[in-house]
Every structure is written in structure tokens, then in C-alpha cells.
Amino acid sequence: MLLMAGAFGRAADKLVIDVWSDVMCPFCYMGDALLEQALEQFPHSDRVEVRYHSFLLMPQLTEDAPVDLMDLLVAEKGFPREQAAAMHEQISERGRQLGLDYRFEQAQAVGTRTAHQLSHFAAGHGKQHEMVQRLFKAYFTDGLNVADHQVLGDLAAEVGLDRDAALAALASEEFAGAVEADIQQARQYGIQGVPFFVFAGKYAVSGAQPVESFVRTLETSWNETVGSPAAAATGAGTAR
């Protein structure tokens, strides 16, 4: 998918990938792993910056009353329990092939706005990727309540962030505006589902696509931006 050029700010010396995702989205966890595999094959991965943006898959969920994920799917989506279980098993099997451990039977469905605020806090300290990865694991593998401030503080500490500072940011809702801005930006660009990846503000990949698809988009985006002759000439002219 081709987006309007210049849709997002870009660093001249880096290829920027903007990712919209939600902590409770199983395909977002999977898509992140697939992108990581693609970056391992990409020769310029040291000049790629990945930025995560907030999206609420189920905005109607509150943060004060976690519910069993299976019960939620049956009640909210109308899935027969057997169908939901089969769907979860298919996702789990695909996840195992990527080294991901989905344990849907213990997942606590809950609102994720506060978890997204923690992601923004981590971004300011250079730990956003680690924080997002830990939030995915907390939700899908550990069965933790990712709306609970104490749980989130512990997770922040696990990835090397200051626990007290993280808790203070959550208590003050310092990053609530950033979360809402991400959601509004997603609406402006017609993003209706996640994961959604935007490369260099121009090329979009929707869903947990095969590694090859990510590699192709990385190469195309790189060749048209950072790796283009114009970019190389600019870099040569400003080198010291």
C-alpha cells in the first residue's frame, strides 16, 4: 500500500518505521516478531528506527475489571466457544513457529490505555521496543493485568527503567495526550486494524505479513529514501 509521501516526519539518516499496535492484539505480537526477523536479514538494520504508536483494539474495555478473554470473545463477538478455542490454537501454533508462547486460556482482557502510556514513557528513555515486547509477553504468556499500575511498574523495572518514575508518569497521566494523538492520527490515515506498519512515511504494510514482504518493503523504502542517490549526495555534502 502506498501512502502520501511526507505523511510522517523522517530522519534524513535513518529509515523510520511507524507501527500502530495494541498490547492485546495477538497479530501485533506476531507482526513485531516477523518484522524483527526481516530486520535481521536487512543489511542496513543499524540505520532503522522503529517507533510504536497506540491503537485500541477494544476501546470499550475498562481498566478496572479484567475479564477472561474467552468469555469476552463469546459475549462480545458472538463466537461459539469451540470456534474461539480453535482460532486460538491456530494462532498459538503459528506463534510457536516464531518462538512466541501464547497462553490464551489465562489472558486477562482489559483496557490498554495505561499500558500504551507506559510505552510512550519508555520511548523517552530509549527503551520502547523492550517495553512493548515485555507488555506483549505479560499479556499473552504471563496472564498479567496490564492495566494494573503496580504490575506495569514491575515490568518497567524489568526492562531497565526507573520504577518510581514510571509509576509517577502513569499516575499523572503524563502521556495520555500522546496516546490520544496516536489514535487520532490512525483515524486520519484510515487505519482500521492492527498491526499497521508505515515505512519512511510512504509505504504501508497491514497485518502480520510474511518476512519476505517486510524485507521487500524495507528494500524499497531504503532505496527511495536513505539509500537514494539524492540522500547520498546530501550526506556527502554535509559530512565533516
C-alpha positions as CSV (number, residue, x, y, z in Angstrom):
1,M,0.0,0.0,0.0
2,L,1.3,3.4,-0.9
3,L,0.7,6.4,1.4
4,M,1.0,10.0,0.6
5,A,4.7,11.0,0.7
6,G,5.7,13.1,3.6
7,A,2.9,11.7,5.8
8,F,5.3,11.4,8.8
9,G,8.4,13.2,9.7
10,R,11.6,11.3,8.7
11,A,15.1,11.5,9.9
12,A,17.4,12.0,6.9
13,D,20.0,9.5,8.0
14,K,17.5,6.8,9.1
15,L,14.7,4.7,7.8
16,V,11.8,5.2,10.1
17,I,9.1,2.6,10.6
18,D,6.0,3.7,12.4
19,V,4.0,0.8,13.9
20,W,0.4,1.0,15.2
21,S,-0.4,-1.9,17.5
22,D,-2.2,-2.9,20.7
23,V,-0.9,-4.9,23.6
24,M,-3.9,-7.2,23.5
25,C,-3.6,-7.9,19.7
26,P,-2.1,-11.4,19.0
27,F,-1.3,-10.5,15.4
28,C,0.6,-7.4,16.6
29,Y,2.9,-9.6,18.7
30,M,3.4,-11.8,15.7
31,G,3.9,-9.0,13.3
32,D,6.6,-7.5,15.6
33,A,8.4,-10.8,15.6
34,L,8.2,-11.0,11.8
35,L,9.5,-7.5,11.3
36,E,12.4,-8.3,13.7
37,Q,13.3,-11.3,11.5
38,A,13.1,-9.2,8.4
39,L,15.5,-6.6,10.0
40,E,17.9,-9.4,10.8
41,Q,18.1,-10.0,7.0
42,F,18.4,-6.3,6.1
43,P,22.0,-5.1,5.7
44,H,21.1,-1.6,7.0
45,S,19.2,-2.5,10.1
46,D,21.6,-0.4,12.2
47,R,20.1,2.7,10.5
48,V,16.4,1.7,11.0
49,E,14.3,3.3,13.7
50,V,11.1,1.7,14.8
51,R,8.5,3.8,16.6
52,Y,5.4,2.3,18.2
53,H,2.1,4.1,18.2
54,S,-1.1,3.4,20.2
55,F,-4.2,1.8,18.9
56,L,-7.2,0.5,21.0
57,L,-8.4,-2.8,19.6
58,M,-11.3,-2.9,22.0
59,P,-11.8,0.7,23.3
60,Q,-15.0,-0.3,25.2
61,L,-13.0,-2.3,27.8
62,T,-12.4,-0.6,31.1
63,E,-9.2,-0.9,33.1
64,D,-10.8,-1.7,36.5
65,A,-12.4,-5.0,35.7
66,P,-10.3,-7.6,33.8
67,V,-12.3,-10.4,32.2
68,D,-11.5,-13.8,30.8
69,L,-10.5,-13.4,27.1
70,M,-12.5,-16.5,26.0
71,D,-15.6,-15.2,27.8
72,L,-15.2,-11.8,26.2
73,L,-15.0,-13.3,22.7
74,V,-18.1,-15.4,23.3
75,A,-20.0,-12.4,24.7
76,E,-18.8,-9.5,22.6
77,K,-18.1,-11.2,19.2
78,G,-20.7,-14.0,19.4
79,F,-18.1,-16.7,18.7
80,P,-19.1,-20.2,19.8
81,R,-16.6,-21.3,22.5
82,E,-15.3,-24.1,20.3
83,Q,-14.7,-21.8,17.4
84,A,-12.8,-19.3,19.6
85,A,-10.7,-22.1,21.1
86,A,-9.8,-23.4,17.6
87,M,-8.9,-19.9,16.5
88,H,-6.6,-19.5,19.5
89,E,-4.9,-22.8,18.8
90,Q,-4.2,-21.8,15.2
91,I,-2.7,-18.5,16.4
92,S,-0.7,-20.4,19.1
93,E,0.7,-22.8,16.5
94,R,1.8,-20.0,14.2
95,G,3.3,-18.2,17.2
96,R,5.3,-21.3,18.3
97,Q,7.0,-21.2,14.8
98,L,8.1,-17.7,15.6
99,G,9.2,-18.5,19.2
100,L,6.2,-16.9,20.8
101,D,4.3,-18.5,23.7
102,Y,0.6,-17.7,23.5
103,R,-1.5,-18.8,26.5
104,F,-4.9,-17.5,25.7
105,E,-6.5,-19.5,28.5
106,Q,-5.1,-17.2,31.1
107,A,-5.1,-13.9,29.3
108,Q,-6.9,-11.1,31.1
109,A,-8.8,-8.8,28.7
110,V,-8.6,-5.2,30.0
111,G,-8.4,-1.7,28.7
112,T,-4.9,-0.9,27.4
113,R,-4.6,2.9,27.5
114,T,-2.3,2.9,30.6
115,A,-0.1,0.3,29.0
116,H,0.2,2.5,26.0
117,Q,1.2,5.4,28.2
118,L,4.0,3.2,29.6
119,S,5.2,2.6,26.0
120,H,5.5,6.3,25.5
121,F,7.3,6.8,28.8
122,A,9.8,4.1,27.7
123,A,10.3,5.7,24.3
124,G,11.5,8.8,26.1
125,H,14.2,6.7,27.7
126,G,15.3,4.7,24.7
127,K,13.5,1.5,25.8
128,Q,10.3,1.4,23.8
129,H,11.0,-1.8,21.9
130,E,11.9,-3.6,25.0
131,M,8.9,-2.3,26.8
132,V,6.5,-3.2,24.0
133,Q,7.9,-6.7,23.9
134,R,7.6,-7.1,27.6
135,L,4.0,-5.9,27.6
136,F,3.1,-8.5,24.8
137,K,4.7,-11.3,26.9
138,A,2.9,-10.1,30.1
139,Y,-0.4,-10.2,28.4
140,F,-0.2,-13.3,26.2
141,T,2.2,-15.5,28.2
142,D,2.2,-14.4,31.8
143,G,-1.5,-13.7,32.1
144,L,-0.8,-10.4,33.9
145,N,-3.2,-7.5,34.3
146,V,-1.6,-4.9,32.0
147,A,-3.8,-2.1,33.4
148,D,-2.6,-2.5,37.0
149,H,-0.1,0.2,37.8
150,Q,2.0,-1.9,40.2
151,V,2.3,-4.6,37.5
152,L,3.3,-2.0,35.0
153,G,5.9,-0.6,37.4
154,D,7.4,-4.0,37.8
155,L,7.5,-4.5,34.0
156,A,9.2,-1.2,33.6
157,A,11.9,-2.1,36.1
158,E,12.4,-5.4,34.3
159,V,13.5,-3.6,31.1
160,G,15.8,-1.2,33.0
161,L,13.5,1.7,33.6
162,D,13.1,3.6,36.9
163,R,10.1,2.0,38.5
164,D,9.1,5.1,40.6
165,A,9.5,7.4,37.6
166,A,7.3,5.1,35.5
167,L,4.6,4.9,38.3
168,A,4.7,8.7,38.6
169,A,4.2,9.2,34.9
170,L,1.2,6.8,34.9
171,A,-0.3,8.4,38.0
172,S,-0.1,11.9,36.4
173,E,-1.3,10.6,33.0
174,E,1.7,12.5,31.5
175,F,1.4,10.6,28.3
176,A,-2.4,10.3,27.9
177,G,-2.3,13.1,25.3
178,A,0.3,11.2,23.3
179,V,-1.8,8.1,23.3
180,E,-4.9,10.0,22.1
181,A,-2.8,11.7,19.4
182,D,-1.7,8.3,18.1
183,I,-5.3,7.2,18.0
184,Q,-6.4,10.3,16.1
185,Q,-3.6,10.0,13.6
186,A,-4.6,6.4,12.9
187,R,-8.1,7.6,12.2
188,Q,-6.8,10.4,9.9
189,Y,-4.9,7.8,7.8
190,G,-7.8,5.3,7.7
191,I,-6.1,2.7,9.9
192,Q,-8.9,0.4,11.0
193,G,-6.9,-2.6,12.1
194,V,-3.6,-3.5,13.5
195,P,-0.7,-4.2,13.2
196,F,-0.1,-1.4,10.7
197,F,3.4,-0.5,9.6
198,V,4.4,2.6,7.8
199,F,7.8,2.7,6.2
200,A,9.5,6.0,5.6
201,G,6.1,7.8,5.8
202,K,5.2,6.3,2.5
203,Y,4.7,2.6,2.2
204,A,2.3,0.7,4.4
205,V,2.1,-3.0,5.4
206,S,-1.1,-4.1,7.1
207,G,-1.2,-7.3,9.2
208,A,1.3,-9.9,10.2
209,Q,2.7,-10.4,6.7
210,P,5.4,-12.9,5.8
211,V,9.0,-11.9,6.4
212,E,9.6,-11.6,2.7
213,S,7.0,-8.9,2.4
214,F,8.7,-6.9,5.1
215,V,12.1,-7.4,3.5
216,R,10.8,-6.1,0.1
217,T,9.3,-3.1,1.7
218,L,12.4,-2.4,3.7
219,E,14.5,-2.5,0.5
220,T,12.1,-0.3,-1.5
221,S,11.8,2.3,1.3
222,W,15.6,2.3,1.8
223,N,16.3,2.8,-1.9
224,E,13.9,5.7,-2.2
225,T,15.0,7.5,1.0
226,V,18.2,7.0,2.9
227,G,19.9,4.9,0.2
228,S,18.8,7.1,-2.7
229,P,21.5,9.0,-4.8
230,A,19.9,12.3,-3.6
231,A,20.3,11.2,0.1
232,A,23.8,10.1,-0.5
233,A,24.7,13.4,-2.2
234,T,23.2,15.3,0.7
235,G,25.1,13.2,3.2
236,A,28.4,13.8,1.3
237,G,27.8,17.5,1.2
238,T,27.3,17.7,5.0
239,A,29.9,15.3,6.2
240,R,32.6,16.7,8.4
